[in-house]
Amino acid sequence: MRWSRRWVFLVITVAVIGVELASVWGQLARAWHSVYTAKWWWVLAAMLAALASVHSFAQIQRTLLRAAGVAVKQWRSEAAFYAGNALSTTLPGGPVISTSFLYRQQRMWGASPVVASWQLVMAGALQISGLALLGLGGAFVVGAKSNPFSLVFTLSGLLALIVLAQTVAAHPDLMDGVGQRVLSWINAARGRPSDTGLQRWREIIGQLKAVNIGRGRLGVAFGWSLLNWATDVACLLFAAWAAGGAPSLAGLIVSYAAARAAGAVPLMPGGLLVVEAVLVPGLASSGMSLHHAISTMLIYRLISWIFLAAIGWLLFFFLFRTESKIDPDAAQRNGTDL
């Protein structure tokens, strides 16, 4: 019964896609012609912008790790991010695999388990905040002036999140009392001594004390996050110009932010079909013809997804494949640390 439902769903899906392809076949043919005749100097500019985006993200990682006293060379950080990006965007369950890979790399660079986890969480929070700020900025330009209170409220929430994270990192002792009280409630509910787990909690606090991230350094990391998104938007804009399109900048930014947010849902590797389904209508509404929007999407995805993933897999094969048998947490399990 379950298999019959799957086959019915598959047949309906194929039929719907076939009808849609037939209805826009002429637009697809024109889009392919636009890709074939793309202005290659703008394609080159889009490729350089994509590389700059990776560089910016690697700088976020290095800035946060430096705050914890972990030094890592620029080329090593960028190589790890290229490889992690390839794992994340091309494999089923890629985001989980990528996170594990980056965690392992940071442990091998000398980060403690808590610092490595803190860096991954902070980098993710900065990325989300940067994307939200970018999308809100575009929305404000295209018409959010009619409701400024929602913009102010959202920005205030983002700033509060960043300040809270910075406060916890800069003053981990503030968390000691909170953790002690929460543990006492949990232990009381489980019928265990009130100090069960307290020593481990204080070890975690002790590792967080190694993090010295002031507002200035956090601002630098957030600046790199904004540059990461800005260069990726530039990649999309250059792809549009390469295809012969002329979108409005604000509309393109909103379309980009919406597509990126939709692609973050791990339905398919690299947000396949999801990103395209959101990006093409968004670009069309930003002042581009449909076939220019499709060709822009194709050029952008070939560069920002396939091109970067290919670089990442090459680096993974030559630099990181032989490290798969190294266990950076083995020493800690034996009672020591790296």
N, C-alpha and C positions, 0 to 999 in steps of 0.2 A: 504493500500500500504506500509506504514511504517512497520507494523508488518510482512508483507510477506518478506520484505528485511531483517529484523532481523532474521527471521527463516532461510532464505537462508544462511545468514552469519553464524548462529549458526551451521547449518548442515555442511557447508564447513569446519568450524573450527574443529568440532568433527571428521570429516573425515580425515583431515590433521593430527590431533593429533593421531588418531587411526593408520594411516599408519606409523607415526614416532615411535609410541610405538611398533608396530609389527617389525619394522626394527631393533630396538635396544633392543628387549626383552631379548635376551641372555645377553647383557651387564647389563640390569637392574637386572636380576636374580643374576649375579655375584656381582653387587653392593650391593644388599640386603644381600648376604652371607658375604660380607666384613663388613657390619654394624653389622650383627649378631655375627661375630667373632672378633669384634674390640678389640684392646688392651685397656682394661678398665682403666689402669693407665694413659694413654694419654687422655682418655675421661675425667677423673677426672681433669687432668691438664687443659684441655680446659674449663671445668666448672669454675675452679678457675680463669683462665684468663678472662672469661666473667664477673665474679663478680668484678675483679679488674678494668675492663673497666668501669663498672657502678660507682665504687668508684671514679675513675679519673674524670668522668663527674660531679659528685656531688661536687668535689673539685673545679672545674671551677666555678660553681655556688656560692659556699661559698666565693671564693677569690674575685669575682666581687662584691658580696653583701657587703663584709667587706670593700671594697673600698668606699662604700656609707654609711658606718657606721651602716649597718644592720647585726646583729649577729644572726646566726642560728646554732643549734646544728648539728653535723655531721650525727647522725642517722636520724634526721628529714629531712635533705637535701637529703640523699640517699633514704629514703622511698618515698619522693615526686617524685624523678626522676624515681624510679622503677615503681610507679603508672603511672606517665606521659608516660613512655615508653610503658607500657601495653596499655594505651588508644591510643597512637599514632600508634602502630603496629598491633592492632587487630580490630579496629573499622573503618567503612567507614568514611572518613573525619577525621581520627584520629589525624593527625598533628595539625589541627585547635583546636580540642577538648583538646589535650594535652597542647598546648600553653595557652589556656584559663585557664586550671587547674593549670599550674605552675604559671601563673600570679596571680591567686587568692591566691595561697599559699604564694607567696612573699609579697603580700599586707597584708596578715594576720600576716606575720613575722615582719611587720613594714616598708616595703619599700613603698615609695610614688609611685603613678602611673607612673611618668616619670622614676624613678629609676628602677622599675620593668620592664618596657618596654625596657629601655636601657640595662638591664642585659640580657634579652632574645635575643636582637639583637646582643650584643657583644658576647655572648656565641655561637650563630649561626655562626657569622663571624669567630671566632676562630676555630670552628669545621671545617668549610669549608676550611680555610687556612691550618689547620693541615692535612686534607685529601689530599688537592692539593699538599702540600709539600711531603707527603708520596708517593703519586702516581708519582710525578716528580722524587723523589729519586730513585724509582724502575725503572722508564723508563730510567733514566740516566745510571743506571747500565747495563740494557739490550740493550742499543744501542743509547741513546740520545746524546752520545759523538760526533756523526757525525753532530749534529746541536745544539751546545751549546748556540747559541744566543737566541733560543726560550726558553730554560730553564732559562737563565739569565733574559730575559724580563718578564717571568711569575713570577719568584721569586721577581723581583723588584716591580711588581704590587702588590703582596701580602704584601710585606713590607710597601709599600706606604699606602695601606689600613689600616694596623695596626697602623702606625704612625699617620695617619689622625684621626682615631678613638681615639687614646690616646690624641692627641692634643685637640680635641673637648671636651673630658671628663675633661682634666686637666685645660683647659682655656675656660670655657663656655661663658665668656664675649665676646670672639671673634665672637660668633654667634649673639650677640645682634644687631650689625649694619647690618649684613647680613639679619637677620629676619625682621628688621624694613624696609629695602629697598624692600624686596620681598612683605611684607604686603602692602606697599604703592602702588606697581604696581597692586596687586590683587584688592585692594580697589578702585583704580582709574578705573580699568576695570569694577567693579561692581557698580560704582557711589556712593560709600560710603566714609565717612570721612577717611583720611589717617591713623589715629591712631586706627581704628577699629581692635580689636583683639590683639593690642600691649600689653595690660596689661596681657592677658593670656599668650602671648609668653614670657614675662619677668618672669611670675610665673614659667614657665617651665625651663627657664634659672636658676632661683633661686634654683629650686630643683636639677638641675644638678650640682650646686656648692657643693652639699653634697658629690659628687663623688670625691674621692681623689685617683686616680689610676695613679701612676707614672710608668715609664718604667720598674722598677724592679718588681712591682706587676703584671703589664701586662705580663711581661716575665714569671712569675710564672704560670699565668693562661694559657698562650700559651703552657708552658711545660706540664701542666696537660692535655691539649688538645692532644698534641702529644702522651702522655702516654696512653690516652684513645684509640687512634687509634692503637698504637703499641700493646697494650694488646688484642685488638680485632683481629689483625693480628696473634698474638700468638695463640689465640683460633682457628683460621682457620688452622694454621700450626700444632697444636697439633691434630686437627681433621684429618688432612692428615696422620700424623704418626699413629694415632689410626686405620685408615683404611688400613694401610700398604703401603701408597704411599710415594714417595720421590721427591717432587717437588723442583725446584730451588727457592731459597728465593726471588730473584728479580722478577721472573715470577709470583710467588704467590702474591707478593705485588701489582704488576700491575693489576692482575686479581681481587684482593680484591678491589682496588680503583675503578676500572671500575664498578664492581658489586654494590658497595655502591653508586656511583654516579648515576647509572641507577635506583637503588631502591629508590632514593630520589624523583623521579617523582611519585606523588601520584595516580597511576593507580589502585593499589590493596593494601589492608592492608598489611603492612610489606614488601612491594615490592614483593609479591607473584607472582611467575612465571617469573617476570622480573629479579630479582636477580639470580634465578636459571639458566635462559637462558643465562645470561652473565657469571656467575661464572664457570659453568661446562666446556664450551669451553676454557675459560682462564686457568683453572687448567690443562686441557688436553694439552694445548700448553706449559705448564711450565714443562713438562717432566713426567706427570702422564698418566697411561692408562685410558681409558674412564670409565671403571667400578670403578676404584679407585677415579676418579674425582667425579663421581656421589655419591659414598658412603661418600666421604669427605664432599660434599655439604649437604647431608642428616644429618650427624652428627653435622656439624657446625650450620645448621639452627635449628635443634632440641634444641641445647644449646643456641645459641645467640638470637633466636627468641622465641621459645616455652617455654623453661626453664625460661628465664628472664621475659617473659610476665606472666607466671603463678605466679611467686613471686610478680610481680607488682599488679596483680588482688587480691591476698590475702591481700597485704598491703592496697590496696585501700578499700577493703571491711571492714577490721577491723579498719583502722585508719582514712580514709577520707570520707567514705560514709555518715557519720552523719554530715559532714560539708557542705553538699550541700545547706542547707538553709541559711548559713551565707553569708551575703553580705558585703564584706570588703570595698566597696565604698559608702555604705549608709551614713556614717558619713560625707564624703566629700560632698555628694550631699546636706546634710543639713547645709553646711557652715563650717564644721570643718574637721579635718583630724585625721587619726588614731594615 
